[in-house]
Amino acid sequence: MITKWNAVRLGVAALLAFSACVEEEPEPCPTYACGNQATLGGMLLLPPETSLLDVHFCFEDECEDGTIDLSDSPGFPCADSNARSSVCAEEQNEAWIRLVASWNHGQETETSPPDGSSYSLRVTDAESGELLLDETRAATYEIVREDHCHRCWGADMSF
């Protein structure tokens, strides 16, 4: 004899068996890309008549070099390095510039480097060889956006 309790148990078991057989369609991925980059920026005082800066920007032991031509006005001149990093003068006048160095870790990199990874920026006057900046910072990464398809992260550091 089937009691009310046994009927409920059989119904639940049948429902669980049915739901195990039904496959859900995966949710489509939103169409956006992650920047996944670390930036190091700050103000730099310039010696008079400085027009060319040599920059050396590193993530851990991987480094890239370039030159910023400050006479490329108007606009925000950048170092002539490759696509992995950029160092740009975002603001400038006769006495100072605001430099922003960015290291692009790629859109497909879902996991950030470990906290404490180092980024360093060295800037010299290309004509005189005078060292103008030599800074190293340890990054703390933050998740800036995350869903079932993406995990976007970044780090901002100042000198």
N, C-alpha and C positions, 0 to 999 in steps of 0.2 A: 504494500500500500504506500502510495506517495503522499507524504505529508506536505503541508504548506512550506515548511522549512526546506525539505528536499527539493521541491519544485523551484524555489528561489535559488538554491545552490546550483541546480542543473541549468537554469536560465543564465546565471552569471558565468558558468563554465562555457556555455555555448557562445555567449557574447565575447568572452575573452578569446576563444578559438577563432571566431569570425574576425575580430579586430586584428589578430596576428596575421591573418591571410591578406588583409587589405593593405596595399602599399600606398604610402602617401607620396604625392608628387613633390619633388624638392622645390623649395621656394626659389624663384629666380634671384640672381645676385643683382643688387643695385648697381647702376652704372656710374661708378666714380673710381678714381685711382687715388692711392695713398701717396703722399710725398715722402714719408719716412726719411726725414733728414734731421741733421743737427746743425745748429747755427751758433756762431761765436761772433759777437759784435761789440763795438764800442767806439769811443772817440779817440782820435790820434792827432796830437799836435804836430804840425809840420814845420821844418826849418824853412826860412824864406827861400823862394824861388825853386822849391822842389817840384819837379814835373814828372819824374818816373819813379815808380816804386816796384821793387822786386818783392814778391810774396812767396812764402814757403808755408803751406798749409798741410797739416797731417792729422790723420785719424790713426791712433796707435802708431804702428811702424810703416803705414802706407802714406806716402807724401806726394804732393803735387806742387809744381813751381809755375810761376807766371809773372807777368809784368803788367802794372796798371799805368796807363798814360793819362795823367791828370790834365793834360792840355786838350784832351778829347772833349771839348765843350760844344754844345750843352749836353746834358744827360748825366747818366751815372756810369762812368767807365768801370769795366771789369777786367780782371786778369785774363790773359789769353791762355788759360789752362784747358783741360779736357772736360767732358760732361760730368765727370764724377764729383767735381767740386767747383765752387766759384768763390771769388773774393771780389767784392764790388765796393766802390765808394758811393754810398747812397746820398750823402750830403757833403758839401764842401764849401770852404771859403779860403781866403789867403792863409789863415792860421791853423785850420784844422780840417779833418775829414771824419765822417762816420763810416767806418769799415764794417762790412758784414760778410763773414765767411760761412759758406754753407757746404756741408758734405752730404751728398745724395746717396742714400743706402739702397735705393731702388724700390719700385712699387711692389715687387713680389716678395720682399723680405718681411715676413709676418712677425718674426721675433726680433726685438731690438737687441743691440749689443748689451752686454752686462753693464749695470750702473757702475760708474767709476771709470768707464772707458775714457781715454784721454784724447783731447783735441788740442793742437798747438798751432799758433800762428806767429810767424816771424816776418817782419817787414823791414826792409833796408832801403835807403835812398840809393837808387840805381847808379847815380852819377858819382856820389861821394863815397859810397860804401858804408855810410853811417847807419848803425843799427837803431831803428826807430821804435821797434816793438818786438818783444819776445815773451809771449804769454802762453801758458798751458792751463787748461781747465779740465776737470773731471765732470762727465755728463751724468745727469739724472734724467732718465727717459720717462715720458708720460704717454699713456694711451690717449689719443686725441679723438678717435672715432673707432667704433667696433660694431660689427654685425656678424651674421652667420657666414659671410664670405670674406670679410676684410678685417684686418687689425692694423689700424694706422697709429703710428707713434712718432714722437719727435723729442728733441731736447733743445733748449735755448740757454746759452751761456753768455756772460758779459765779461769784458775786461775793462 
